[in-house]
């Protein structure tokens, strides 16, 4: 299947003028081919990163999505390279066609994936796996086309200047790898923050088809028949037209898709420096829902029960100085301020724009009781892990970890032994730390893994749970999963330094949460006994052994 070739012996001087049909000097032609290799490599890596980012956003579990995209794409690249051997005799025409198809498929992949998720996600049945199947299909198609580029470009560069195979491969791969570096840096630092996922993919496809078409129609046009030139030109212009039309309509498409995913009452949709924030409802009697990166972070119907269960048990003892890690929505701060004796509340939130929304949005600021306007509340914009490393020791009576769900890969470090060790250091004598550890009934292994990690950090733990639909962000807006798979309880862990677990009681001076009854605060001991190995994706987590 792999053919053998007889390359020129090493050290053989390059043979200039092997293609007298070039409109430029061979040295200039070679430079233009390598420049096209650079651009194509950058575009290919952007397509790859775009699929990983969008799949992580829509489906979740970024480690799994990255593994699927990378493995399928690399496999397909090998198949594409083998298939391209049959096209070497028509390398110029084949390369132009490959670039046109790749630009169309790669440029429109993000919109297609988002459309399937938005409009078919709640159909159930086979359609429940539609986004995953489409992700694999796009990874396979893009990989095949990228793999076909290298043999064709090798043929084209050898037509300009015949040299030994090793030298040609070195030149080609050098341009390819540098282009991949440029694409890998352009995606997170330029395309994503400035243009967004959908427009960034469309622009990448435009650059791709222009580079491929310009190289073939400009440098190798004499290798094509008149009919082939006009066909390639028409195909490239058609692809450009499709991409340009999609770019013009991308705003309307995103609004329609958001309404399909979040309902028809989207009030705010913005991309901050950290995440996408979507607010629905909150006016005219509608409950407010807050989505962060597509996951329901605050559910207006249940959020009060959740935040009462998170905050009040931890504040049953000394609570003059309270540290809230996360909590940029202001809802945990609202519950803290309900307690008499609170002198200072320090909120450490990574997303400053989310805090601004919590201060000024009518619906969200009303829901949090304008907590950020209280002079006792101080907000610092920082990563919680890094902030704890520089925080003074024994400075807080209570630490409330109002953080993303432990099942989200990006938040794993905020549930690690190192993180809890830093949180333990800032606790004053007799201080307490409270952590949301995910739904106990839905993911008991994750819950007890977090409990074991707290113990490994030198904290004694009291687990408790509150029944309900859950705050929603554990499952995210996975409507295809159906309501039956939504979490039916919230699991919490109350921890304190030392060998003795903190007692679970309520401050009698504070308003009594309605759902925190003795039966609701029970621990499912049988679930704990059955739990063995947990599944949080981080080497620093300590697995429980019961």
C-alpha positions in Angstrom: 0.0 0.0 0.0 2.9 2.3 0.7 4.9 2.8 -2.5 8.7 3.0 -2.6 10.4 5.9 -4.3 13.9 6.6 -5.4 14.9 10.0 -4.0 17.8 11.9 -5.2 21.0 11.0 -3.3 21.7 13.3 -0.3 23.9 16.2 -1.3 22.6 16.3 -4.9 22.4 20.0 -5.9 18.9 21.3 -6.5 17.6 21.2 -10.1 16.3 24.6 -10.9 14.0 25.1 -13.9 12.3 21.8 -13.6 9.0 23.6 -14.3 9.5 26.2 -17.0 5.7 26.9 -17.0 5.9 28.8 -13.8 5.1 32.6 -14.1 7.8 33.5 -11.5 11.3 32.5 -10.7 11.7 29.1 -9.1 12.9 30.6 -5.8 9.9 32.9 -5.6 7.6 30.0 -6.5 9.1 27.8 -3.8 8.6 30.6 -1.2 4.9 31.0 -2.2 4.3 27.3 -1.8 5.9 27.3 1.6 3.8 30.4 2.6 0.7 28.5 1.5 1.8 25.5 3.7 2.1 27.9 6.6 -1.4 29.3 6.1 -3.0 25.9 5.5 -1.4 24.5 8.7 -2.6 27.5 10.7 -6.2 27.0 9.4 -6.1 23.3 10.0 -5.2 23.7 13.7 -7.8 26.4 14.1 -10.5 24.0 12.8 -9.3 21.4 15.3 -9.3 23.8 18.3 -12.7 25.2 17.2 -14.2 21.7 17.3 -12.7 21.0 20.7 -13.8 24.3 22.2 -17.4 24.1 20.9 -17.8 20.5 21.8 -16.6 21.2 25.3 -19.1 24.0 25.6 -22.0 22.1 24.2 -21.4 18.6 25.4 -19.1 19.1 28.3 -16.1 17.1 29.6 -13.3 18.8 27.7 -10.8 16.0 28.2 -13.1 13.5 26.4 -14.0 15.9 23.6 -10.3 16.8 23.0 -9.3 13.1 23.0 -12.1 12.3 20.5 -11.3 15.1 18.1 -7.5 14.7 18.2 -7.5 10.9 17.8 -10.1 10.8 15.0 -8.5 13.7 13.2 -4.9 12.2 13.3 -6.2 8.9 12.2 -8.1 10.5 9.3 -5.0 12.5 8.3 -3.2 9.2 7.7 -6.0 7.9 5.6 -6.1 11.2 3.7 -2.4 11.1 3.0 -2.6 7.6 1.5 -5.7 8.6 -0.6 -3.9 11.6 -2.0 -1.3 9.5 -3.7 -3.7 8.8 -6.5 -4.1 12.5 -7.1 -0.4 13.4 -7.5 -0.5 13.4 -11.3 -3.1 16.2 -11.1 -1.6 17.8 -7.9 -2.5 21.4 -8.7 -6.2 20.8 -9.5 -6.5 18.3 -6.6 -5.0 20.7 -4.1 -7.3 23.6 -5.2 -10.3 21.3 -4.9 -9.2 20.0 -1.5 -8.8 23.5 -0.1 -12.2 24.6 -1.4 -13.9 21.7 0.3 -11.8 22.0 3.5 -12.7 25.7 3.8 -16.4 25.0 3.4 -16.5 22.0 5.8 -14.2 23.6 8.4 -15.6 27.1 8.2 -19.2 25.9 8.6 -18.5 23.1 11.1 -19.1 25.3 14.2 -22.4 26.6 12.9 -23.6 23.1 12.0 -22.6 21.6 15.3 -24.3 24.4 17.2 -27.5 24.1 15.0 -27.8 20.4 15.7 -27.4 20.9 19.4 -29.9 23.8 19.6 -32.7 22.5 17.4 -32.5 18.7 17.8 -31.1 18.4 21.4 -34.6 17.8 22.9 -35.8 15.3 20.3 -34.5 12.3 22.3 -33.9 8.8 20.8 -31.1 8.6 18.3 -31.0 12.4 18.0 -29.8 12.6 21.6 -26.3 11.6 20.3 -26.6 13.9 17.3 -23.9 16.5 18.4 -21.5 13.7 19.3 -21.9 11.9 16.0 -21.6 15.2 14.1 -18.4 16.0 16.0 -16.9 12.7 15.0 -18.0 13.2 11.4 -16.5 16.7 11.1 -13.3 15.5 12.8 -13.0 12.7 10.2 -13.8 14.8 7.2 -11.4 17.7 8.2 -8.7 15.2 9.1 -9.0 13.5 5.7 -8.7 16.8 3.8 -5.8 18.0 5.9 -4.0 14.7 5.4 -4.4 15.0 1.7 -2.7 18.4 1.7 0.8 17.3 2.5 1.4 14.8 -0.4 0.0 17.3 -2.9 2.1 20.2 -1.6 5.1 17.9 -1.6 4.5 17.2 -5.3 4.0 20.9 -6.1 7.2 22.0 -4.3 9.2 19.3 -6.1 7.9 20.5 -9.4 9.5 23.9 -8.7 12.8 22.7 -7.4 13.7 19.1 -7.5 15.7 18.1 -4.4 16.3 15.1 -2.2 13.3 13.8 -0.3 14.8 14.6 3.1 15.4 18.2 2.3 11.9 18.7 0.8 10.2 17.1 3.8 12.3 19.3 6.2 11.2 22.4 4.3 7.6 21.4 4.1 7.3 20.3 7.8 9.1 23.4 9.0 6.6 25.7 7.4 3.8 23.3 8.5 4.8 23.3 12.2 5.4 27.1 12.3 2.0 27.6 10.8 0.4 25.3 13.4 2.0 27.4 16.1 0.6 30.6 14.6 -2.9 29.0 14.4 -2.7 27.6 17.9 -1.9 31.1 19.3 -4.3 33.0 17.1 -7.3 30.9 18.2 -7.4 31.7 21.9 -5.8 35.1 21.8 -7.2 36.7 18.7 -10.1 34.8 17.0 -12.0 33.6 20.0 -12.0 36.9 22.1 -12.4 39.2 19.1 -14.7 37.3 16.8 -16.2 34.5 18.7 -16.4 30.8 17.8 -18.7 30.9 14.8 -17.3 34.0 13.1 -13.7 32.9 13.8 -14.4 29.6 12.0 -15.9 31.4 9.0 -13.0 33.8 8.8 -10.6 30.9 8.9 -12.4 29.1 6.1 -12.2 32.3 4.0 -8.5 32.6 4.5 -8.1 28.9 3.7 -9.9 29.1 0.3 -8.2 32.3 -0.7 -4.8 30.9 0.0 -5.4 27.6 -1.8 -7.1 29.2 -4.8 -4.5 31.9 -5.2 -1.7 29.5 -5.1 -3.2 27.2 -7.8 -4.8 29.8 -10.0 -1.8 32.1 -9.7 1.3 30.0 -9.6 0.2 26.7 -11.3 -2.6 27.9 -13.6 -0.6 26.6 -16.7 -0.9 23.1 -15.2 -4.6 23.3 -15.5 -6.9 23.1 -18.5 -9.1 26.0 -19.3 -12.1 24.1 -18.0 -10.3 23.1 -14.8 -9.4 26.8 -14.1 -12.9 28.0 -14.6 -14.3 25.2 -12.5 -11.9 25.8 -9.6 -12.6 29.6 -9.8 -16.3 29.0 -9.7 -16.0 26.6 -6.8 -13.8 28.9 -4.8 -16.2 31.9 -5.4 -19.1 29.7 -4.4 -17.4 28.8 -1.1 -16.5 32.4 -0.5 -20.1 33.4 -1.1 -21.4 30.7 1.3 -19.0 31.8 4.0 -19.7 35.5 3.5 -23.4 34.9 3.7 -23.0 32.9 6.9 -20.9 35.7 8.4 -23.6 38.2 7.6 -26.3 36.1 9.2 -24.3 34.8 12.2 -25.8 37.3 14.6 -29.3 36.3 13.7 -28.3 32.6 13.8 -26.8 33.0 17.3 -29.9 34.7 18.7 -32.2 32.1 17.2 -30.0 29.3 18.6 -29.9 30.8 22.0 -33.7 31.1 22.0 -33.9 27.4 21.0 -31.6 26.4 23.8 -32.5 28.8 26.6 -36.1 29.6 25.7 -37.6 32.8 24.3 -36.8 35.1 27.3 -33.1 35.7 26.8 -32.4 39.2 28.2 -28.6 39.3 28.3 -26.0 37.3 26.3 -22.4 38.4 26.4 -19.0 36.8 26.1 -16.8 38.0 28.9 -13.0 37.5 29.2 -13.7 34.3 31.0 -17.0 32.7 29.8 -20.3 33.2 28.0 -23.0 34.6 30.3 -26.7 34.3 29.4 -29.5 35.7 31.6 -33.1 34.6 31.0 -36.2 35.8 32.7 -36.0 37.9 35.9 -38.7 40.4 34.8 -42.5 40.4 34.6 -42.7 37.6 37.2 -40.5 35.2 35.3 -37.9 33.3 37.3 -34.3 34.3 36.5 -31.9 31.7 35.2 -28.2 32.4 34.8 -26.2 30.3 32.4 -22.4 30.2 32.4 -20.8 28.6 29.3 -24.0 26.9 28.5 -24.5 25.4 32.0 -27.3 26.5 34.3 -25.5 28.2 37.2 -28.5 29.8 38.9 -32.1 28.5 38.6 -34.5 31.1 39.9 -37.0 28.5 41.2 -34.5 26.7 43.4 -31.5 29.0 43.9 -32.6 30.3 47.4 -32.9 26.7 48.7 -29.5 25.9 47.3 -27.7 29.0 48.7 -29.4 28.7 52.1 -28.2 25.1 52.3 -24.7 26.2 51.2 -24.2 29.1 53.6 -26.2 28.8 56.8 -24.7 25.6 58.3 -21.2 27.1 57.9 -22.2 30.3 59.7 -23.6 28.6 62.8 -20.4 29.5 64.7 -18.1 32.5 64.6 -18.7 34.4 61.4 -17.4 37.9 61.7 -15.0 37.4 58.7 -16.3 35.5 55.7 -14.5 34.6 52.5 -16.5 33.6 49.5 -14.6 31.9 46.7 -16.5 32.4 43.5 -20.0 33.7 44.0 -19.9 36.4 41.4 -23.7 36.4 41.1 -23.9 37.8 44.7 -26.4 35.2 45.9 -24.1 33.5 48.5 -23.2 37.0 49.7 -26.9 37.8 50.2 -27.3 34.8 52.5 -24.1 35.7 54.4 -25.4 39.2 55.0 -28.6 37.9 56.6 -26.6 36.9 59.6 -26.0 39.4 62.4 -22.4 39.8 63.4 -20.9 39.7 60.0 -18.3 42.5 59.8 -16.5 41.7 56.5 -17.3 39.6 53.4 -14.5 39.1 50.9 -15.6 37.8 47.5 -12.9 36.4 45.2 -14.4 36.1 41.7 -12.5 35.5 38.4 -15.1 37.2 36.1 -15.3 40.9 36.8 -18.0 41.3 34.1 -20.2 38.8 35.9 -19.9 40.9 39.1 -20.8 44.0 37.1 -23.9 42.2 35.8 -24.8 41.2 39.4 -24.5 44.8 40.5 -26.4 46.5 37.7 -28.8 44.1 36.0 -32.3 44.7 37.4 -33.3 41.1 37.7 -30.0 39.7 39.1 -29.3 42.6 41.4 -32.9 42.3 42.8 -32.4 38.5 43.3 -29.2 39.0 45.2 -30.7 41.8 47.3 -28.1 44.3 46.0 -25.5 42.5 48.1 -22.5 44.1 46.4 -23.8 47.6 47.4 -23.3 46.6 51.1 -20.2 48.4 52.5 -19.1 45.2 54.3 -18.7 43.4 50.9 -15.4 43.7 49.2 -14.8 42.1 45.7 -11.4 41.0 44.3 -11.1 39.9 40.7 -8.7 37.0 40.8 -8.3 33.3 40.4 -9.3 31.7 43.7 -6.4 29.3 43.7 -3.8 32.0 43.1 -5.4 34.4 45.5 -5.3 31.9 48.4 -1.6 31.4 47.9 -1.0 35.1 48.8 -3.8 35.4 51.5 -2.8 36.0 55.1 -3.1 32.9 57.4 -5.9 32.5 59.9 -7.8 35.5 58.5 -11.3 34.2 58.1 -13.9 32.5 60.3 -15.8 31.0 57.4 -14.8 30.0 53.8 -17.7 29.4 51.4 -16.6 27.7 48.2 -19.3 28.7 45.7 -17.5 27.3 42.7 -18.3 25.5 39.4 -19.4 21.9 39.7 -16.6 19.4 40.4 -17.6 17.4 37.4 -16.4 20.2 35.1 -12.8 19.5 34.0 -11.8 23.2 34.0 -12.7 23.5 37.7 -10.8 20.4 38.9 -8.0 22.4 40.5 -10.5 24.0 42.8 -11.3 20.6 44.3 -7.8 19.4 44.7 -5.9 18.6 47.9 -3.6 21.6 47.3 -6.6 24.0 47.0 -8.1 22.7 50.3 -4.7 23.0 52.0 -4.6 26.6 51.1 -8.2 27.2 52.2 -7.4 25.5 55.5 -4.4 27.8 56.0 -6.7 31.0 55.9 -9.1 29.6 58.4 -9.0 31.0 61.9 -9.1 28.7 64.9 -12.6 27.2 65.0 -13.2 28.2 61.4 -15.2 26.2 58.9 -15.2 25.5 55.2 -18.2 24.6 53.2 -18.1 23.0 49.7 -20.7 22.0 47.1 -19.7 18.6 45.9 -22.3 17.8 43.3 -25.5 15.8 43.4 -25.0 12.9 45.8 -27.7 10.7 44.3 -26.5 11.3 40.7 -22.7 11.2 41.2 -21.9 9.6 44.6 -18.3 8.8 43.5 -17.5 12.4 42.7 -19.1 13.5 46.0 -17.1 11.0 48.2 -13.9 11.8 46.3 -14.2 15.4 47.3 -14.9 14.3 50.9 -11.7 12.2 50.8 -9.7 15.0 49.3 -10.8 17.3 52.1 -9.7 14.7 54.7 -6.3 14.4 53.0 -5.9 18.1 53.4 -6.3 17.9 57.2 -9.9 18.7 57.4 -12.6 16.8 59.3 -15.8 16.5 57.2 -19.5 16.4 57.9 -21.4 15.5 54.7 -25.0 16.6 54.2 -27.5 16.8 51.4 -30.7 18.7 50.6 -33.3 17.1 48.3 -34.5 19.0 45.3 -34.0 19.4 41.5 -30.5 20.9 42.2 -29.1 24.2 41.1 -28.8 22.9 37.6 -25.2 23.6 36.8 -24.2 20.1 37.7 -26.0 18.8 34.6 -26.0 21.9 32.5 -28.6 22.5 29.7 -28.4 19.0 28.4 -32.0 18.9 27.3 -31.4 15.7 25.4 -30.8 13.9 28.6 -34.3 14.7 29.8 -35.4 15.7 33.2 -35.1 12.2 34.6 -31.3 12.6 34.6 -31.3 16.0 36.3 -29.9 16.0 39.8 -32.5 15.4 42.5 -30.4 16.7 45.4 -27.5 18.9 46.4 -24.6 17.4 48.2 -22.5 19.6 50.6 -19.5 19.1 52.8 -18.9 21.1 56.0 -15.3 20.9 57.0 -13.1 22.1 59.8 -9.4 21.7 60.7 -8.5 19.0 63.1 -9.7 15.5 63.9 -13.3 16.3 64.9 -16.0 16.9 62.3 -17.9 20.1 62.8 -21.4 19.7 64.1 -24.2 20.4 61.7 -26.4 23.1 63.3 -28.0 26.3 62.4 -27.4 29.7 63.9 -30.6 30.4 65.9 -30.2 34.1 65.4 -30.4 33.7 61.6 -33.5 33.1 59.5 -34.1 29.4 59.5 -33.9 27.9 55.9 -37.0 26.1 55.0 -35.4 23.0 53.6 -32.7 22.4 56.2 -34.6 19.9 58.4 -33.0 17.0 60.2 -34.2 14.5 57.7 -33.0 16.7 54.8 -29.5 16.9 56.4 -29.0 13.2 56.6 -26.0 11.4 55.1 -26.6 8.4 52.9 -24.3 6.0 54.7 -25.2 3.1 52.5 -24.1 5.1 49.4 -20.8 5.9 51.1 -20.2 2.3 51.9 -20.8 1.2 48.4 -18.4 3.9 46.9 -14.9 2.8 46.0 -13.0 4.5 43.2 -14.0 8.0 42.2 -13.8 9.6 38.8 -12.7 13.2 39.0 -10.1 13.8 36.3 -7.1 15.1 38.4 -4.1 13.3 39.8 -4.1 15.5 42.9 -7.5 14.2 44.1 -7.5 11.6 46.8 -9.8 8.6 46.1 -11.9 7.4 49.1 -11.5 4.0 50.6 -14.5 2.9 52.5 
